[in-house]
Amino acid sequence: MEKIVFQGTVEDLRIERRRQDDFPGMQECHFHEHYELYYLVSGERQYFIQDRSYRVQAGDLVLVNSNQIHKAFHCADDAHTSHERILVEISSGVFEAFGNFFPDIDFRSFFAEHFGVFHLDKDERREVERLLYSMTQEMKKGEVGASALVRMKLMELLTLLVRMQNNTMQEDAAPEDPKRQKVQE
């Protein structure tokens, strides 16, 4: 069973919070032009990106670059497939606008170089959740200035990730096993 907890769009930015029970995962790998930020609220998932497979646990954050092949699915050793996640889809236009405010951070390059899983500690998780919650609340209210505040909170979130990336990127992601890849297909 699937329940969309929240879904909202502000210009070229989309956020969706979804709870899924007994959902094995995507049937096929896919790619798209937008950048993707995936935060796992609860449960465990396996995330395939490009040529690597990552185990994602509650409190982990996943970055997927534009046009990068990926797929999320349940862990093979986990019979319980329930999970809840927050997905943020970001168009390249958002990063163009950010370049005016952050000339020293190239967010496109950051996604290209640091795609994969961020394992967040308790404080980082709390901060990421606060920012994501604030973004959804601004979208729900739809008050004057909501679009600007959502973008500012996204800038804050991405800047936080840039600052933490040296300490929290998952280094143990292994190249995709050909046997596992056959099973996924």
C-alpha positions as CSV (number, residue, x, y, z in Angstrom):
1,M,0.0,0.0,0.0
2,E,1.2,3.4,-0.9
3,K,0.3,6.8,0.8
4,I,1.5,10.1,-0.4
5,V,2.0,12.1,2.8
6,F,2.9,15.4,1.0
7,Q,3.5,16.5,-2.6
8,G,4.3,20.1,-3.6
9,T,6.0,22.1,-6.3
10,V,7.5,25.5,-6.3
11,E,8.6,26.6,-9.7
12,D,11.3,24.2,-10.7
13,L,11.5,22.3,-7.4
14,R,9.3,19.4,-6.4
15,I,9.1,17.6,-3.0
16,E,7.2,14.4,-2.3
17,R,6.9,12.5,1.0
18,R,5.7,9.0,0.5
19,R,5.0,6.0,2.8
20,Q,5.0,2.6,1.1
21,D,4.2,-0.8,2.6
22,D,5.1,-4.1,0.8
23,F,6.6,-2.2,-2.1
24,P,9.6,-4.2,-3.6
25,G,10.9,-1.2,-5.5
26,M,11.3,0.1,-9.0
27,Q,11.1,-2.5,-11.8
28,E,13.6,-0.8,-14.0
29,C,16.5,1.6,-13.8
30,H,15.7,5.0,-15.0
31,F,17.2,8.5,-15.4
32,H,15.9,12.0,-15.7
33,E,17.2,15.6,-16.2
34,H,16.5,16.8,-12.7
35,Y,18.8,16.2,-9.8
36,E,17.5,14.1,-7.0
37,L,17.9,14.3,-3.2
38,Y,16.4,11.2,-1.5
39,Y,16.0,11.1,2.3
40,L,15.0,7.9,4.0
41,V,12.8,8.6,7.0
42,S,12.2,5.0,8.0
43,G,13.0,1.5,6.8
44,E,15.9,0.2,4.7
45,R,16.4,0.3,0.9
46,Q,19.0,-0.7,-1.6
47,Y,19.9,2.1,-4.0
48,F,21.6,1.4,-7.3
49,I,23.4,4.4,-8.9
50,Q,25.4,4.2,-12.1
51,D,27.5,1.1,-11.4
52,R,27.3,0.8,-7.6
53,S,24.8,-0.5,-5.1
54,Y,24.4,1.2,-1.7
55,R,22.5,0.0,1.4
56,V,20.4,3.0,2.6
57,Q,19.1,3.1,6.2
58,A,16.7,5.4,8.0
59,G,18.4,8.8,8.4
60,D,20.6,8.4,5.2
61,L,20.5,10.9,2.4
62,V,21.1,10.0,-1.2
63,L,22.3,12.3,-4.0
64,V,21.6,11.4,-7.7
65,N,23.1,13.5,-10.4
66,S,21.2,14.7,-13.5
67,N,20.8,12.0,-16.2
68,Q,22.4,9.4,-13.9
69,I,21.0,5.9,-14.1
70,H,19.5,4.7,-10.7
71,K,16.9,2.6,-9.0
72,A,15.7,2.0,-5.5
73,F,14.5,-1.4,-4.2
74,H,14.1,-3.4,-1.0
75,C,17.1,-5.1,0.5
76,A,17.3,-8.8,-0.5
77,D,17.7,-9.9,3.1
78,D,14.9,-7.8,4.4
79,A,11.4,-9.3,4.2
80,H,9.9,-6.1,5.6
81,T,9.7,-3.7,2.7
82,S,7.9,-0.8,4.4
83,H,9.6,2.5,4.2
84,E,9.0,6.2,4.1
85,R,11.1,8.7,2.1
86,I,11.2,12.3,1.1
87,L,12.2,13.0,-2.5
88,V,13.4,16.4,-3.7
89,E,13.6,16.9,-7.4
90,I,15.7,19.9,-8.4
91,S,15.9,21.3,-11.9
92,S,19.2,22.8,-13.2
93,G,17.5,26.3,-13.2
94,V,17.6,26.2,-9.4
95,F,21.4,25.8,-9.5
96,E,21.7,28.6,-12.0
97,A,19.9,30.9,-9.6
98,F,22.0,29.7,-6.6
99,G,25.2,30.6,-8.5
100,N,24.4,34.3,-8.0
101,F,24.4,33.8,-4.2
102,F,27.1,31.2,-3.9
103,P,29.8,31.8,-6.5
104,D,32.2,29.7,-4.6
105,I,30.0,26.5,-4.7
106,D,29.1,24.8,-7.9
107,F,26.2,22.6,-6.9
108,R,26.1,20.8,-10.3
109,S,29.7,19.7,-9.9
110,F,28.9,18.7,-6.3
111,F,26.2,16.3,-7.4
112,A,28.4,14.9,-10.2
113,E,31.4,14.3,-7.9
114,H,29.6,13.3,-4.7
115,F,26.6,11.3,-5.8
116,G,25.8,8.4,-3.5
117,V,24.9,8.0,0.2
118,F,25.5,10.4,3.1
119,H,25.3,8.6,6.4
120,L,24.2,11.3,8.8
121,D,24.9,11.4,12.5
122,K,22.2,12.3,15.0
123,D,22.8,16.1,14.8
124,E,23.1,16.1,11.0
125,R,19.9,14.1,10.7
126,R,18.0,16.4,13.0
127,E,19.2,19.4,10.9
128,V,18.3,17.8,7.6
129,E,14.9,16.8,8.8
130,R,14.3,20.3,10.2
131,L,15.1,21.9,6.8
132,L,13.0,19.4,4.8
133,Y,10.1,19.9,7.2
134,S,10.4,23.7,6.9
135,M,10.4,23.4,3.1
136,T,7.2,21.3,3.1
137,Q,5.5,23.6,5.5
138,E,6.3,26.6,3.4
139,M,4.9,24.8,0.3
140,K,1.8,23.8,2.2
141,K,1.1,27.4,3.5
142,G,1.7,28.9,0.1
143,E,2.1,32.4,1.6
144,V,3.8,35.3,0.0
145,G,7.5,34.6,-0.3
146,A,7.1,30.8,0.1
147,S,9.0,30.1,-3.1
148,A,12.0,32.2,-2.0
149,L,12.0,30.6,1.5
150,V,11.9,27.1,0.1
151,R,14.8,27.8,-2.2
152,M,16.8,29.4,0.7
153,K,16.2,26.3,2.8
154,L,17.3,24.1,0.0
155,M,20.5,26.3,-0.4
156,E,21.1,25.9,3.3
157,L,20.6,22.1,3.1
158,L,22.9,21.7,0.1
159,T,25.5,24.0,1.7
160,L,25.4,21.8,4.8
161,L,26.0,18.7,2.6
162,V,29.0,20.4,0.9
163,R,30.5,21.1,4.3
164,M,30.0,17.5,5.6
165,Q,30.9,15.6,2.4
166,N,34.5,14.9,3.4
167,N,33.4,13.2,6.6
168,T,30.2,11.3,5.7
169,M,30.3,10.0,2.2
170,Q,30.0,6.3,2.0
171,E,33.4,4.9,1.0
172,D,32.5,1.3,1.2
173,A,30.2,1.2,-1.8
174,A,31.3,-1.7,-3.9
175,P,31.1,-2.0,-7.7
176,E,27.9,-3.7,-8.7
177,D,28.2,-7.5,-8.6
178,P,27.3,-8.9,-12.1
179,K,25.2,-11.7,-10.4
180,R,23.2,-9.1,-8.4
181,Q,22.8,-7.0,-11.5
182,K,21.3,-10.0,-13.4
183,V,18.9,-10.5,-10.5
184,Q,17.8,-6.8,-10.6
185,E,17.2,-6.9,-14.3
